[in-house]
Amino acid sequence: MMKWSAAALVLLLPVALTGCDQGQDAAVRESAEAFGQAVSAQDWARACQLLAPETRSEVESAAKSPCESALAEEDLSAPGLSGRAEVFGTTAQVRYRGGALFLTRFADGWRVLAADCAPQAPKPYDCTVHGG
């Protein structure tokens, strides 16, 4: 799967930052931790459930295989314990040691939009898993 610069993700974040309530921060961190635990356990079915629909679709399309098989073939780094969560309306970023996850909010909760994202100066991030 091609790595993707997450510059487009920055465009998804609203220009004006909205106030973050503690409930949203906690929900974002919970989703990030659940994804990290699934990756650590190589529970690819669970990891795929936690992906945003467009991300899951892109993963399957790029690999020409089901999401679970596609993620198993990637050399994903499991995120460490969730660090700082920043919520920007319906999108969020969780930074952890060595990288970041980007999430987006759906009616049923927060889903991973991009994962295994490493900072790439001067570009914002290079993500192994991402949506279209």
C-alpha positions as CSV (number, residue, x, y, z in Angstrom):
1,M,0.0,0.0,0.0
2,M,1.3,3.4,-0.8
3,K,2.2,5.7,2.0
4,W,0.3,9.0,2.0
5,S,1.2,12.4,3.2
6,A,-1.5,13.5,5.6
7,A,-1.4,17.1,4.3
8,A,-5.0,16.5,3.2
9,L,-6.0,15.7,6.7
10,V,-5.0,19.2,7.8
11,L,-7.6,20.5,5.3
12,L,-10.2,18.4,7.1
13,L,-9.5,20.2,10.4
14,P,-11.7,23.3,10.7
15,V,-9.8,26.6,10.4
16,A,-11.3,27.8,13.6
17,L,-10.6,25.5,16.5
18,T,-13.6,24.7,18.6
19,G,-13.6,24.2,22.3
20,C,-12.9,20.6,23.4
21,D,-14.9,19.3,26.2
22,Q,-13.4,16.6,28.4
23,G,-16.0,14.0,27.3
24,Q,-14.9,14.3,23.7
25,D,-11.3,14.0,24.6
26,A,-11.9,10.9,26.6
27,A,-14.0,9.3,23.8
28,V,-11.3,10.1,21.3
29,R,-8.6,8.6,23.6
30,E,-10.7,5.5,24.2
31,S,-11.0,4.9,20.4
32,A,-7.3,5.5,19.9
33,E,-6.5,3.1,22.7
34,A,-8.9,0.4,21.4
35,F,-7.2,0.6,17.9
36,G,-3.8,0.4,19.5
37,Q,-4.7,-2.6,21.5
38,A,-6.2,-4.3,18.4
39,V,-3.0,-3.7,16.4
40,S,-0.8,-4.9,19.3
41,A,-2.8,-8.1,19.6
42,Q,-2.9,-8.4,15.8
43,D,-6.7,-8.5,16.1
44,W,-7.1,-7.3,12.5
45,A,-10.9,-7.8,12.5
46,R,-11.3,-5.5,15.5
47,A,-8.8,-3.0,14.0
48,C,-10.9,-2.9,10.8
49,Q,-14.1,-2.3,12.8
50,L,-12.5,0.8,14.3
51,L,-11.6,2.3,10.9
52,A,-13.7,5.0,9.3
53,P,-15.6,3.5,6.4
54,E,-13.6,5.4,3.7
55,T,-10.4,4.3,5.3
56,R,-11.5,0.7,5.4
57,S,-12.5,1.0,1.7
58,E,-9.2,2.5,0.7
59,V,-7.2,-0.2,2.6
60,E,-9.2,-2.9,0.8
61,S,-9.0,-1.2,-2.6
62,A,-5.2,-0.6,-2.4
63,A,-4.4,-4.1,-1.3
64,K,-7.1,-5.8,-3.4
65,S,-7.9,-8.0,-0.4
66,P,-10.2,-7.8,2.6
67,C,-9.3,-5.3,5.3
68,E,-8.1,-7.9,7.8
69,S,-5.7,-9.4,5.3
70,A,-4.5,-6.0,4.1
71,L,-3.7,-4.8,7.7
72,A,-2.0,-8.1,8.5
73,E,0.4,-7.4,5.5
74,E,1.2,-3.9,6.7
75,D,4.0,-3.2,9.1
76,L,1.9,-1.2,11.4
77,S,3.3,0.2,14.6
78,A,1.0,-0.1,17.5
79,P,0.4,3.3,19.0
80,G,1.6,3.7,22.6
81,L,-0.6,4.9,25.3
82,S,-2.7,7.7,24.1
83,G,-1.1,11.0,24.5
84,R,-2.7,14.4,24.0
85,A,-6.0,14.4,22.2
86,E,-7.0,17.4,20.3
87,V,-10.6,17.7,19.0
88,F,-11.5,20.0,16.2
89,G,-15.3,19.7,15.7
90,T,-15.8,16.3,14.1
91,T,-12.1,15.4,13.6
92,A,-9.4,14.7,16.1
93,Q,-5.7,14.0,16.5
94,V,-4.1,11.8,19.1
95,R,-0.4,12.2,19.4
96,Y,1.7,9.5,21.0
97,R,5.4,8.8,21.2
98,G,6.6,8.6,17.6
99,G,3.4,9.4,15.8
100,A,-0.2,10.2,15.6
101,L,-3.7,8.9,14.8
102,F,-6.3,10.9,13.1
103,L,-10.0,10.2,13.9
104,T,-13.4,11.4,12.8
105,R,-16.7,11.3,14.6
106,F,-19.6,9.2,13.4
107,A,-23.1,8.7,15.0
108,D,-21.8,5.6,16.7
109,G,-18.5,7.1,18.0
110,W,-15.0,8.0,16.9
111,R,-13.3,6.0,14.1
112,V,-9.7,6.0,12.8
113,L,-9.3,8.0,9.7
114,A,-5.5,7.6,9.4
115,A,-3.1,5.5,11.4
116,D,0.6,4.9,11.9
117,C,1.3,8.5,11.0
118,A,4.8,9.7,11.5
119,P,5.8,13.4,11.4
120,Q,7.7,14.3,8.2
121,A,9.2,17.8,8.3
122,P,8.3,20.0,6.6
123,K,5.2,18.0,5.7
124,P,2.8,17.3,8.5
125,Y,2.6,13.5,8.5
126,D,3.1,10.3,6.5
127,C,0.5,7.7,7.2
128,T,0.6,4.0,6.5
129,V,-3.2,3.6,6.7
130,H,-5.5,6.4,5.5
131,G,-8.8,7.1,3.8
132,G,-9.2,8.2,0.2
